[in-house]
Amino acid sequence: DVANTDFVAASLSGEVGALAFNILVTDNDARADNGVSVTAKYAMSAATELRFAYSDGGAAGADAAMGVGFIHQLGGGVSLRGGVGEGTDGNTDADLGVVFNF
């Protein structure tokens, strides 16, 4: 019965120098395991940032998803962005592109 399912979540966010992070842990009676999500970004310089993400929703038989990426500011509202990661389906995906913000 979904109406009687307990759900608890706790999160922690912070910054240590150039590193910023978020951690989320969930417990849901409808899931086999606890869910965990971690994201982090590290400012290598004023223009370049590395990013990491990991997520496991806690569902039985489901894989975790994770990835790494970067953002490099080129100036004038233009940035080069890319990343590679593995989804819950086990496939590896990659992306590279330019973003224009005006």
C-alpha positions, 0 to 999 in steps of 0.5 A: 500500500503506497499510502502507508509507505514510510520515506526518510531522506537526509542530505548534507551539502558543503564546500571545502576550498574549491570542492563543493559537494552534495550527499543524499541518502534515502530510505523508502519501505518500497525499495530493497535498499537505501538510495544514495546520491553524491555530486561534487564539483571542483574548481580547478581555476576560475574558468575550469570545473570538474564534476562528478555524479553518482546515484543508486536509487535502491531499487532491486535489480537496478544498477547505479549510475555515475559520470564525470564531466567538465565545464570550461568557460571560454569567455563571452558567455560561451563554454565548452562542456563534456562528460562520460558516464554509465547509466542504470542500463549499463551503457556508457554515454558521452557528450561534448558540446559548446553552450552559448549563454547570452 
